[in-house]
Structures are given as C-alpha cells and as structure tokens.
Amino acid sequence: MEPFYYLILVGISLPVWAVSYWAVPYFTTYKHLKQIPGPLICKFSNIWLALGARQGQKYAWVDQAHRKYGKIVRVRFNHVSIATPEGLHTVYAHGNGFLKDTFYEAFVSGVPGVFNVRHRGEHTRKRKIIAHAFSPGAVQDFETHMSANLERWVRQLDNIATHPDPEGYARMNMMPWCTFLAFDIIGDLAFGAPFGMVSRGRDECEASLPGKPITYVPGAETLNRRGEVSSTLGLLPEIRPFAKYLPDPFFTKGLSSVENLHGIAENSVAKRLEASEKGYFEGKKRNDILEMLCNAKDSSGNPMPRAELVSEALTQLIAGSDTVSNTACAVIYWILSGERSKPGSVVSRLQAELDAAIPADSQIAAHHQVKNLKFLRQCIDEGMRLHSTSAIGLPRIVTAQHGVSYGEHHFPEGTVLSVPSYSIHHDADVWGPDVEEFKPDRWLNLTPRQKVCFNPFSYGPRACVGQNVAHMELALIVGTAFHRYDFKLYQPRLESHEGFSKKPLKCWVGIKNRRHV
C-alpha cells in the first residue's frame, strides 16, 4: 500500500507547490501588474517567453503580443515590455540606476565580461578600460586588419563568380560568406590573427578545452547554439543547474557550445600572448583590441587578470562576429529587395555613388572613400531598421526605491522592463504606413520621434561600445560588395532565427563581376 499512499502524496503536493510557486506571487508580490495585458501564462511564469526563445523566435512572439495587446505587454510574471520610442529613455537612460536582469547570468562563461556583468561599479570599470580600444582614433588603426581580410574575401567571391549560369550570374549563399569574413576580421582584431574561415571557405576554429587536446569546432554554429541555449536558460533559472542532464539535445549541445566557445577564446588568447612573448611581431605595436586590453591598467595600476582578459576577448568575438555578419547579410538582402520592388531606385544610385568615390581599379573600398557616403549610410541604416539584428528587448530591473512611472503605469522596485527593438523599428505609428518597405530616402527627413526610435546599438550607458567598429566594417563590406559586383536576388523573403541576436538563415543571390578581373 505504501506506493499507493506515495502517489496520493505526490498528487496532492504538486498542485500545492504549483499554486504557491506561481499563483500566490500573482496575487501578492506582483499584484501591481495584474492589469497589464498579455498572454495568460505570462501572468504566472516565464514559460511562454522561454518557449519563444527555444524556437528561435522570441522577438517575433513579443512583436505579435504587442500587435494583439498594445504598446505595454506583460511577457513574464515580473517583466513588462514597452514598445515605444519614449520607453527607451525610461528603461535605458543614464542615471536611472537600473540593473541588468538575472537573464544575463546565463551568458557568463568563466568570469563576467562587460556584456554580462550586472554589478554597476564593475561595469563602469570594465567599460572605461574597453572604451579606449574603441575610440574613433583607435578604430582608424583597425582598417589595416579589416582590409587584409576583405581582400581575401573578394578573391573568394571572384572565384565563385567565374562559374556563372547562362544569364552570367554565379549562384551563392551570401550568409556563410558574411560569417566567414566577420569571424576573420574580429579574429584579427581581438586575437591577433584571422581564424582562416575565408581562406578555407568553411566554418572552423581551433578550440582549447581543459584536459583535452586542441580541436577544431564550427565557430559560427557554436556561437549560434550558445546564444539559443543561453537565451532560453536565462529565462528559466530554475532548470539551469541541471540543464545538461535533460534529454533534450537542445540543452546538451547548447551547453557544449558554451564550453567550446570559451575554448576558442582561451586558445586564441594563448596563441596571441605566446606570439608576443616570442617576439613574432618584431617589436611592432599591433594596434588591435587585445593589445589594448593587455596594456590596460585599472585605477590601482594593475593589469587585467588572464581570466578577465579571456572573457573580454570572448565578448569581442561574439559581438564582433555575430552582429556584423548578420547585419551585413541582411543589408545586402534589403538593398536587393528594394531594387526588385522598384527597379532602378536603389542599386544604380548606390553604385553611382560608390563609383564616384572608389577608383575603378580598386579591389576593395577604403574607409576614407566610403565613410561619408550619404546614400550608402541610408541603405545600411534602413537595412538595420528592417532586420534589427539586436531585436529583443534587453531586460532591466527597476532598482529605484520608489520605482518608476511610464504613462499611467507605476512599476515598483524589482519589476523587469524592456523595449523590443524589432517592434519599435516596425511600428507604423512611428515610421508610417510604408514601415515594411525598404526606403533609404526616409532617412533624409526623420522626425524627432524616428530619430529616438532607431536603436540598433541599444541606448544609454550600456549601449554597444563597439558601434564605431561596426559602422566601419559595414561601410567597407557593403561598399566593396556593390562597387565590385552585380547581384541578383533569388529568394522571396529573408527568414531569420534568433539566438541572442537575429540571424538570417540564408541569402541566395547571383553574383557577377562588374569589371574584368
């Protein structure tokens, strides 16, 4: 009879536990959110948003919730999403004292880096060190490394273009080639040498794991899985300690990717430091991110510890490869999509501007040639608006003792708030009825509200420290691509999958050289 009574006990205990864990907080701790609309399950748990993350569509689920329920939506039991430009100032502005949500703890590998550190003082210390490496003057010195990788990239694209179809275009998927280039550039900038993806034409990086020989892992695939699993576990902290034991391969493979990605950073930093010690750079200063991190000192004059150095280099690898590759591919797609919708309205204008700035015999663009090109910048900004690589609402915890108010709502201390970039970038109330169209000329006459709304690099003290580098890379990649090649777009729309950032699944184009090579 004992098993029978045991089953009865379990049958009684589980509902009691569920009520106390989910229902009681709804009526007590978070009763102030009862009137905020949203999916029913979000009033009690994080499961709805975690399922969206598990499927790589969190940004889309949140956007659909806003379209159904309005500008202010409850997306977790203690988390409210505000889909307005004005919400950016409330949630992310300097001086509001908000902290990053515990969501970010799932992204820590080793010690916290500037991206995932939650302590305000530690973030300030780290950002001061890293900001020096991304000052406008420092960024100009990065062009040599970018150009060398860009030259290898166009040689590979030239080779692809030598195998055309009867219409003169060679068929290629642009997404992996943008990934190879972005990984090699950030490898050069953050670790002293490219990963060699462009030269090999495949997704491959060396990784060093504790107690194991150096091995090769797919860098981009590893990064994508790490983003997916960390975004999901960040919303389900209860299962994080034993996630690796779950039968779902999403978690086992994802957590292995977390280890592999840290191993890539460990191996790359070790190789770079060894090269410096052995004098492989012949006493020359390498003017890259890792050089500046190695030479950085804190307020007490101490250098950055090795574990922190690896974590910050890993942050640069993630931020500098994933976001740039996704955005470059998406911008190329949207330029071609805009041309397909209105032939003669985009590509011819862009190529005329590029041809006037870049000599005809130049293999690649130089930054001084493209950095001030207005139509190129309009195309890049419009592509970033439509694709929104950083698409999710970055969660912040209200820490002010008396809370914060937005409109008619008051959010006390402990409430989590966010503003979803994808949703505000696609808000017809802000951008007009043509919000889903690629219209570069909308950037000629932005309204004040539209200027505030554009949020590709976040906002406030936690905004992306590397946006100067990103702008340079995008101008060089997109400028070089459309100056050197003609493209034909084959796919009807751009489908995306989201880990932490939003990644195009594929971008099939035809390519041919504009000039004899």
Secondary structure, DSSP 4 states (H G I P E B T S, - for coil): -HHHHHHHHHHHHHHHHHIIIIIHHHHTTTGGGTTS---GGGGT-SHHHHHHHHTT-HHHHHHHHHHHH-SEEEEETTEEEE-SHHHHHHHH-TTS--EE-GGGGGG--SS--TTT---HHHHHHHHHHHHGGGSHHHHHTTHHHHHHHHHHHHHHHHHHHTS--TTS-EEEEHHHHHHHHHHHHHHHHHHSS--SHHHHTS--EEE--TTS--EEE-HHHHHHHHHHHHHHHTT-TTTGGGGGGSS-HHHHHHHHHHHHHHHHHHHHHHHHHHHHHTTTTTT----SHHHHHHH-B-TTSPBPPHHHHHHHHHHHHHHHHHHHHHHHHHHHHHHHHHHHHSTTSSHHHHHHHHHHHS-TT-SS--HHHHTT-HHHHHHHHHHHHHH-SS-SBPPEE---TT-EEETTEEE-TT-EEE-BHHHHHT-HHHH-TTTTS--GGGGGS--HHHHHH--TT--GGGS-TTHHHHHHHHHHHHHHHHHHEEEEE--SS--EEESSSEEES--EEEEEESS--
